[in-house]
Amino acid sequence: HLLDGGFSSAPYFRLQASGTYLADFHPTGFALIDLTAYLPEQPAPRRRKRKFGSIAAAVETVVTLLMGIGFLLALTAFLLAFCEPVLRLFGVTETAYPYAVTYYKIVALGCLFQGLTQVFCDFVRVSGRPVMGMCVTGIGAVTNIVLDALFVAVLDWGVAGAAWATVIGQLLSALFGLFLIGRGYTKVEMGKGIFALDWPLSRKIISCGFAFWIAQMAMGFISLVYNGQL
């Protein structure tokens, strides 16, 4: 009662408390206990729900920044337009040149499907389905092996058959990845917002992946030098 004015002073409170059961309690402790009656009831803390918006925003930015469909189509056009210089740069000999041109021009058509396959595989993996992500690329690999045997060994299509087997495998992988996203097997929802570029997040992605990109470019350059020297 000291808190609401029931006692005129603290000494008077101690005097009254010394002859009652309150003598066993420290006045300060008693006041703190009594204070709980004056505090409003606190609501129970709410459990935070997991939000996957950041995951969706990350993969959307990756699509726009690195694997945009326009970029893949532009890459395909570039490879087809500069077929001979690229093959010469990689050290293709005169003997293998006719076969290399045939294979190169067909496989270049699969750049779009290959790029989309990698993106869709990442969508599935970041959604907590690594096995399903492996299936996205695995379907293309198995299809490629089966069609290689059919087109090359059975139909005798030669290098062109091997190239078409590769492109068809990439196409099936891309379609399977698109199916998983469209049927809700991932946390990513396809929509107009998937092409909205988030610059702050893009800078973070670049800062994290720049070193790996340099390493990949270095490995590609080393392979280029090796092929040119053979």
Salt bridges, closest charged atoms under 4 A:
GLU94 OE2 - ARG88 NH1 3.04
ASP122 OD1 - ARG125 NH2 2.42
